[in-house]
Amino acid sequence: MSIDNHIQVVLIDDDPHLRQALCQTLDLAGLKVLTLGEASGLTARLSRDWPGVVVSDIRMPGMDGLELLAELHGQDPDLPVLLITGHGDVPLAVQAMRAGAYDFLEKPFASDALLDSVRRALALRRLVLDNRSLRLALSDRQQLSTRLVGHSPQMLRLREQIGALAATRADVLILGETGAGKEVVARALHDLSSRRSGPFVAINAGALAESVVESELFGHEPGAFTGAQKRRIGKFEFANGGTLFLDEIESMSLDVQVKLLRLLQERVVERLGGNQLIPLDIRIIAATKEDLRQAADQGRFRADLYYRLNVAPLRIPPLRERGEDALMLFQHFADEASSRHGLTLHELQPGQRALLLRHSWPGNVRELQNAAERFALGLELALDATPDNPSAGVLTSTPGGLSEQVEQFEKSLIAAELTRPHSSMRSLAEALGVPRKTLHDKLRKHGLNFANQSGDDE
């Protein structure tokens, strides 16, 4: 059994009378003490971030104080260990100080000497753990900035929210369009939490057939249904001690939603065909691309489950709202791809950068990552124009001269304007700010056509 973090001092001495007397001294000073008659097994009971100190006699049967010191510092070199010595043990105590012991007290010693040493050691321990916490927080922020690339205000805010929520036990609802990076956010929440050593289980509810979704999530006992020949551990149970990421939660049937609501409220799971309630220590991160409130109003999603999940919502902004993050992300993914394939990456040209910034990225980060991969491979990539995405052009990693880049940029501007409604060539020319004759020439040069909607070229 691990030692509780409320314990401030572990006192080890094989003499029960001295152990009792020292315990009373520490207890009267308001310190929480655990007394032990031997040292073996102590290291396994202490976590690396245990906030206390160890006070141990040197001469003991079994594991002595020097062996204990070496074992404890093998796990955490910063843990303060105070050694109690007899008169003949002073040379050993000096040796122990050189090996990293915090202090030693020669018997007999005054109670005040013990209290002073323990209090100083506890203060040092708090300082060490605070510094560790700060370093971990800095590392977490750096890790987030490499996972969730971008300097836009929306992304800075999202990283702040993830950092704040990761340290809590709260379930989280992630809201975001397809390809926005919902699983990346879910994994960041897990990896920055105290559950990082536990399992991270991701499951897409929309990809599960209705006939197997309950068995997949909750598990089943033998004979629960036709074909259930042996016990199956469900995803919720498999994620015990860690995090379960449930994507496309809006696709779950209302019957399954009822069971999920019960699991969220009671933290127990019951396998299909079973009667045993299995307690769970689990964090649920759900994700959706839909408006669940609207789905609840329409009867497609349980309102009580929506309100239960919506305690800690995280919205991932679509790429079109993130400004120049698109360029940063494109460069990031292109660098990764070129390194992976052993290729030299060409620099983005001004016209290409403009094209990337104008594109609305309906597929979000996933679409951009694919585009960056093709760019790194030297393949031509056409960014198609659609009614919702009026920018069009060709992106290629082959660098051209200035005139070629200008022509490419010019073509993309005209093509984008052609997707907008214009009643005449004059209207199109005015929108582009060029004479009609010039526009005719440029349309011919770039192989573009103006669909005259009124039959009037004026």
N, C-alpha and C positions, 0 to 999 in steps of 0.2 A: 504493500500500500504506500502511495506517495505521501510525502510530508506536506501538510497544508501550508499555504503561503502566509497564513497568519502567525505561524511559529517563527519567532525571531531568533531563538538560540536553540541549537541542539547541543546538549551537554552529555559527554561520554566519559564514564569512569567506572571501573570495576569495583570500587569501594562504595557500598551502598550508603554508608553513613556520610562520607564526604559528598557523595552525589546529592543526598537529601539536603545537606546544609547549603551547598552552592545553589541548588534549585530554589530554596527559600530566599536566599539573598537576591537572586535575579527576579523572582516572583514579586517580592516586596517592592522592587524598583519599577514594577509595572510592565515587565517583559514577559512575553509568552514563551515558555520553555518546554522542550521535550527532552526527557532524560532517557539514556540508554546505558546498559551495562556492558555492551561490547560494540565494536566498530564495524564488524563485517556486515555487508549488505546495505550500508548507509548510502553509498554513492548512487545505487540504483533507485533509491527513494527520493533523491533530490533532483529537481529539474535545473536546467542550466540558468534559469532566471529566478531561482528561489531567492527571496530577498533577505535571508538571514545570515548568521555566522555560526561556525562550529567551534566549540570549546572541548578539547580532548586531552586526557592524560596521555603521557608517552608510554609508560610501562603498563601494558595490559596483556592478558593471555589472548591467544589468537592473533588477530591483526593489531599491531601496536600503532601508536600515534604517528610515527614517521611513515609507515606503510599507508595509513589512512590519508595523510597529507598528499603523498604522491598520487594516490588513486583519485582523490577529490580534484586535484589540480590537473589531472589528466582529462577530466571532464570540463572543468572551468578553472583556468589559472587565476582568475580574479576573485575566487571565493575566499574570504578571510577565515583563516584557521588559527585559533589561539591554543597553545600547548601548555599543559600544566606539568611541571617537572619537580622531581625530588632533588635534593642537594647534589647527589652524584650524577644527575642527568643533565647538568648545565652544558657540558661539551656537546651532548646530543642536541640540546635545544639550540645552541649556536649553529650547529650544522643544519638544523631544520630552518632557522631564519635565513640562512644562505640559500636554502632550497625553496624559499617562498612563504614560510609561515609568517603570519601577521605579527605575532607577539608571543612571548612565553612568560609564565609566572612561576616563580620558584616557591615551593611550599616551605613553611606556611606563608600565606600572603593575606593581606588585609582585604576585607570585602570591597572597600572603596577602589582598590587597585583593579579588582576584577571588573567592577561596574564601569570604571573609566575606560578600560581597554575594550570592553564589549561595546560601549556606546560609540567610541571612535570608529570601531570596526563596522558597526551598523551604518554610521554616517558615510563611511567610505563606500560601503556596499550600495547604498542608495545612489550615490554619485555615479558609480560604475554603471548601474542599471539604467539611470537616466541618460547617460551618454550612449549606451547601447540603443536605447529607444530612439534617440535623435538620429543616430546613424542609420537605423533601420528605416525610419521615416524618410530620410534623405534618399536611401536606396530605393524605397518604394516609389517615391516621386520620379526618380530617374527611370525606374522600370516602367512606370506608366507612360512617361514621355516617349519611350521607344516603342511601346505597344500601341499607344493611341497618339499617333503623330499629328501635330498641328499646333499652331499658335493663335488660332482664332479665339475670340472670347467664348464662343460656345464650347470649344474643346477644353479650354482652361477651366471653365466651370464644371464640365463633366468630370475631369480628372480630380478636381476638388471634392466633388460629390462621391466619387468612387473611394477616394482616400478616407473620407469621413465614414462612409457606410461599411467599408471592409472590416473595420475593427469591431463592429457591432454584431449581434446575433440576428438582426432583422432579416426577414425574407424580403426579396427585392423583385419588382416588376420592371422589366426593361422594355421600353417603347421605341420602335425604330422601323424604318422601311427595310425592304428586302435588300441585303447586301451592305447594310450600314455598319455591321460589326457587332451584332448583339452577343455572339458567343465570345468574341474577344473581350468584351466588357465583363461577361460572366466569369471568364477565367481569371481576369484581373482581380475581381472581387474575391474569388477563392484564394488565389495565390498571395494576396496581401492580408489575408485574415489569419486568425489563430488556427484555422482548419487546414492550412496549407499542406500539412503532412498527411491529411486524410484524402480519400478518393474524390475526384471530380468526375461526375457521371453526366454526360450530355445525351439527351434524347430528343428527337424531333417528333412531337406528337402527330404532326401532319403526315409523317411518312409511315405511321403504323396503321395496319389494317384494323378496322373496327373489331374484328373477331379476336385479335390478339392483344389489344392495347391494355386491357385490365391485367392479363397474365404477365405482360411485359413489365408493367409498372408495379403491381402489387405482389406478383408471384403466385404460385399455386401449390396445392398438396396433391399427392398421387390420387387419381380417381376423381378429381374435381370436375372434369369434363372428359368427353371422349378423346382419347389420345394422350391424356395426362398420366403417363406411366410412372413418373418419378417427381420428386419435389423440385420446384424451381424457385430460386431466390429472385425476387423482383428488383427493379432498379432502385426503388426507394430504400429497400433494405440493404442492397449492395452499397449504397452511398452512405450508410450509417457512419457517423463520425466525420463526414465531409460535406460536400455540396452536390445537389442535384440540379442540373440546368434543364429546364423543360421549355423547349422552343415551340412556337406556333400553338400556344395554349388555347387559342381561340378555336382550334379545330377539334378539341375534345368534346365528346358527347355529353349531354346533360347528366346522364347516369354516372359517368366517370368523374364529372365535376363534383358531384355530391360526395364521392369517396375522397377526392382530393381535399375538399373543404374539411371533412372530418379529420384527415391526416394533419392538415395545417393547424387545426384547433387543438387536437389531443396528442399529437406527436406519437402516434401508434399506427402500426400497419397490421392488417389481417390478411393472410394469404387466401386466395380463392379456395374454397373447400375446407378451410381450417377454422378453428375456434379460438386459437391462441392470439392474444394481442401482444405484438412485439414492439417494445418501446424504441423510439428512434431519437438519436441526437443528430439532427440533419438540418441543413439550411436549404431552402427552396429558392431558386432564382428562376422566375418565369419570364417569358419573352413573347411579344406579340407585335404584329405589324398592323393590327386593326385597332379601332377605337372600341375598347371593351365596354365603355359606358353606353355607347350607342348600341352595341350588340346586346347588352343587357336590357335596354329599353325595347329592343325588338324581340326579346325572348330567346335569343340564340346563345346567351351566356348568362349564368346565374348571377343575379345582382349581389347576393351575399358573398359569393366567391370573389367577385370583382372588388368589393369593399375590403375584403380580407387581404387581397393581394396588393391593393393600391396604397398601402401604408407608406412604402418607400419606393416611389416610382423614379426611374432614371430614363430621361429622353435622350436618345442619340440623334444629334442633328443630321439631316441629310447633307450630302456633300455639296449640293448646290447652295447651301446657306453658309458655307465655311470659307468663302473667298479664296485666298491664295493658298489655303491648306491643300488644295488640289495639286498645285505645283510641287509642294513639299512631299506629299504622299507619292506622287508620280515618280519623283527623283528617288525617293526611298525604295520603292518597289523595283524601279529600273536598275538601281545599283545592286540590289539583292539578286535580281535575275542575271545580270551580266557577270557578277561574281560566281554565281552557281554554274553558269554555262562556260565560264572561262573566256568571256568576250570583252572587248574594249567598248565602252559605252560612249557614244557621241553626245556632245552637249546639245541641249535643247536650244533651237533657234528662236528668235523673237516671235516670228509668225506662229511657230508651234506652241509657244507658251501662251500666246493670245488665244489660240484655238482651244487649248485645254481649259483656260479660264472661262471662255464663253460657253463651253459645253455644259449641259445641265446634269449630266451623269444620272440618268434614271435608274441605273443599276448600282449607284452609289460606289462604295469603296471596292466592292468585288469587280465591278465593271472597269474601274480605273486600274486595278491591279492587273487585270487581263491585258488592258491596253499597254501598260508599262512593260509587261513581259514580251509582248509582240514587238514593241519598240526596241527593247534590248536585243531581241533576236534579229533585228534588221528587217522585219516584215512591215509592209505597208498596212496601215490601219485607217479605215474610213470611219469617221464619226458621223453617223447618219443623222439627217435632219428629220424631225417628226413634228406634228402640230404642237406638242408640248416641249419640244427641244429644237428650236429653229436654227441652231448653229450647226454647220456641216463643214467638212473639210477632210483632208487626207493628212495623216500623221505618219511620217517615216523617219527612221533613224539615219538615213543617208543625208549628210549635210550638203547643202547647195550654196551657190554664190548668193550675193546680196540680191541681185535681180531676180533669181529664181525664188528666193524667199519672199520677196515683195509680191511677185506674181501669185504665189500660193496664197498669201494673205489676202490679196485683192480678190482672188477667186472665191475664197471662203466668205468674205464680206458680201459679195454679190449674191452668192448662193443662199446665204442666210436671209437676205432681203427678198429674194424670189419666193421664199416660203410664206411671206406675208401678203395679204390681199392688196392688189393694186389694179385700178380700173383701166389704166393706160400706161404706155411706155413713158409718157411725160411724168406721170405720178411716180413711177419707179425711178426715173432719172433725178427727179427733185429730191426723193428720199435719200438717194446716194450722193447728191450734190455734184452731178456731172451733166454735161450737155447730152441731148439724146443721141447725136451722132457718135459721140465718144462711147456712150453706153452700147450702141449697136456694135461698134468695133470690138468692145471688150467681151460682149456676149459671144460673138463669133470666135474670138481668139481662145476663149476658155471652154468652148463647146457647150454653152448654157443656152437655154431657151426661155423666152418669156411667153407664158400662156395668157394671151389677150382675152380678158374676161368679158369685155364689152364689144369686141369687134372694132373698136376705134383706136387707131394708133396714136391719136392725139391725147 
